[in-house]
Amino acid sequence: MILITGGTGALARLTIQRLAGRDVVVGSRTPQAVVGGLPTRDLDFDDPATLPPALAGVDTLVLVSAGYAEDDVVLARHGAVIAAAAHAGVRHVVYTSLYGAGDGLGIAVAHRWTERALADAPFDVTVLRNGLYPEVPAGLAAGAAPSPSADVLTAPWGSGRISLASREDLAEALATVAAQVDEALTAGGPTPHAGRTYELAHPEPVSGATVAAALSSPDAPVRYVPTPLADARAALVASGAPAYQAAHGLSILSNAVAGALVQSHTDLPELLAGPPRDVLPEVVAALDHPALSVAG
Ligand SMILES: NC(=O)c1ccc[n+]([C@@H]2O[C@H](COP(=O)([O-])OP(=O)(O)OC[C@H]3O[C@@H](n4cnc5c(N)ncnc54)[C@H](OP(=O)(O)O)[C@@H]3O)[C@@H](O)[C@H]2O)c1
């Protein structure tokens, strides 16, 4: 049996759709809000009492990171569920981590800590190192540097390129790995993906120039103008977002400006039925750029 955590989250929802018909239970802090008709269990990494009943009888745990908090909170969450999984006799954990290009990001601290904790645990592990979602740089740009007119794209991305991954692709890869692992465990054969770490990013990084080109039409070109990190910091602080989120957002932009978010090797095609989904349209859609309303 598979248990997927974080059942109401965007990644889990897409993954659950692909696991329909299998022996799956969905864990969530709000099981009544889980969609898809699969059986649910009450599961909150912050509430130790929920962990043993949620993990009872589970062979394959799909551990979706619960990263929206300060690092000490995330470490405690992930540490608690890993210890509980070991105690419950879970046989294989599939963890959604962060791609290697993100090693310099603030959010990497908790992901790499979790990978090390999983490596020390008594079950098999598969780590899916997820690329940034397309709406991440787009959202940081939209908040920090609204484009002043339809012919200009302003964003605090410098001139660097950024590797991204469609959440749909990440969900397909996650569901594929979880299903194959659980099938093998049920059949008693050798378990695929055990001990593997997969880097998951679209092979083509995006840049300010490529996003501006995607916004352009033959008679309405859009040019990219990078904006300063200081403006992005001021906008993040003024947005009222929790302080840790402002720090993480700035860290993503700093790494982008430094050209450090290019994932040179990707395993994504290996885990998909077709080619990776194009991320540029998702970046564009998340920008709310004036050129989009001009285009109609
Ligand atoms: N690759 C990226 O660009 C990127 C960007 C942002 C975040 N992330 C990470 O990827 C994860 C999945 O992304 P997403 O788009 O699905 O995020 P999302 O839609 O915001 O969902 C947040 C998830 O965190 C779970 N969660 C929060 N607190 C929890 C707790 N105490 N115990 C158990 N689960 C808890 C929620 O589950 P329930 O509410 O159902 O319990 C939900 O699945 C995020 O949680 C975050 O760690 C990645």
The ligand as a Tripos MOL2 file, in Angstrom:
@<TRIPOS>MOLECULE
LIG
   48    52     1     0     0
SMALL
NO_CHARGES

@<TRIPOS>ATOM
      1 N1          9.9080   23.0230   -6.5740 N.am      1 LIG1
      2 C1          9.4290   24.2150   -6.2170 C.2       1 LIG1
      3 O1          9.5230   25.2290   -6.9340 O.2       1 LIG1
      4 C2          8.6970   24.3620   -4.9020 C.ar      1 LIG1
      5 C3          8.0830   25.5830   -4.6370 C.ar      1 LIG1
      6 C4          7.3800   25.6980   -3.4330 C.ar      1 LIG1
      7 C5          7.3370   24.6430   -2.5510 C.ar      1 LIG1
      8 N2          7.9590   23.4780   -2.8400 N.ar      1 LIG1
      9 C6          7.9300   22.3300   -1.9170 C.3       1 LIG1
     10 O2          7.2010   21.2840   -2.5620 O.3       1 LIG1
     11 C7          6.0960   20.8800   -1.7210 C.3       1 LIG1
     12 C8          4.9240   20.5020   -2.6150 C.3       1 LIG1
     13 O3          4.6210   21.6180   -3.4470 O.3       1 LIG1
     14 P1          3.1030   22.0340   -3.6980 P.3       1 LIG1
     15 O4          3.1090   22.8960   -4.8840 O.co2     1 LIG1
     16 O5          2.2040   20.8640   -3.6350 O.co2     1 LIG1
     17 O6          2.8290   22.9410   -2.3880 O.3       1 LIG1
     18 P2          1.4130   23.3930   -1.7910 P.3       1 LIG1
     19 O7          0.3260   23.2540   -2.8130 O.co2     1 LIG1
     20 O8          1.5730   24.7210   -1.1410 O.co2     1 LIG1
     21 O9          1.1260   22.3370   -0.6470 O.3       1 LIG1
     22 C9          1.7890   22.4220    0.5970 C.3       1 LIG1
     23 C10         1.8780   21.0180    1.1170 C.3       1 LIG1
     24 O10         2.4980   20.9640    2.3960 O.3       1 LIG1
     25 C11         1.7600   20.0080    3.1820 C.3       1 LIG1
     26 N3          1.9900   20.2960    4.5940 N.ar      1 LIG1
     27 C12         2.1170   21.5080    5.1660 C.ar      1 LIG1
     28 N4          2.2950   21.3860    6.4880 N.ar      1 LIG1
     29 C13         2.2740   20.0550    6.7560 C.ar      1 LIG1
     30 C14         2.4080   19.2970    7.9400 C.ar      1 LIG1
     31 N5          2.5510   19.8670    9.1320 N.pl3     1 LIG1
     32 N6          2.3380   17.9510    7.8330 N.ar      1 LIG1
     33 C15         2.1500   17.3400    6.6350 C.ar      1 LIG1
     34 N7          2.0340   18.0070    5.4600 N.ar      1 LIG1
     35 C16         2.0870   19.3590    5.5440 C.ar      1 LIG1
     36 C17         0.3230   20.2150    2.7440 C.3       1 LIG1
     37 O11        -0.4810   19.0940    3.0540 O.3       1 LIG1
     38 P3         -1.9410   19.1250    3.7450 P.3       1 LIG1
     39 O12        -2.3550   20.5570    3.8690 O.co2     1 LIG1
     40 O13        -2.8630   18.3500    2.8350 O.co2     1 LIG1
     41 O14        -1.7590   18.4440    5.0440 O.co2     1 LIG1
     42 C18         0.5380   20.3630    1.2460 C.3       1 LIG1
     43 O15         0.7020   19.1360    0.5800 O.3       1 LIG1
     44 C19         5.8430   22.0770   -0.8020 C.3       1 LIG1
     45 O16         5.2250   21.6630    0.3970 O.3       1 LIG1
     46 C20         7.2320   22.6180   -0.5940 C.3       1 LIG1
     47 O17         7.9260   21.9050    0.4280 O.3       1 LIG1
     48 C21         8.6190   23.3110   -4.0230 C.ar      1 LIG1
@<TRIPOS>BOND
     1     1     2 1
     2     2     3 2
     3     2     4 1
     4     4     5 ar
     5     4    48 ar
     6     5     6 ar
     7     6     7 ar
     8     7     8 ar
     9     8     9 1
    10     8    48 ar
    11     9    10 1
    12     9    46 1
    13    10    11 1
    14    11    12 1
    15    11    44 1
    16    12    13 1
    17    13    14 1
    18    14    15 2
    19    14    16 1
    20    14    17 1
    21    17    18 1
    22    18    19 2
    23    18    20 1
    24    18    21 1
    25    21    22 1
    26    22    23 1
    27    23    24 1
    28    23    42 1
    29    24    25 1
    30    25    26 1
    31    25    36 1
    32    26    27 ar
    33    26    35 ar
    34    27    28 ar
    35    28    29 ar
    36    29    30 ar
    37    29    35 ar
    38    30    31 1
    39    30    32 ar
    40    32    33 ar
    41    33    34 ar
    42    34    35 ar
    43    36    37 1
    44    36    42 1
    45    37    38 1
    46    38    39 2
    47    38    40 1
    48    38    41 1
    49    42    43 1
    50    44    45 1
    51    44    46 1
    52    46    47 1
@<TRIPOS>SUBSTRUCTURE
     1 LIG1         1 GROUP 0 **** ****
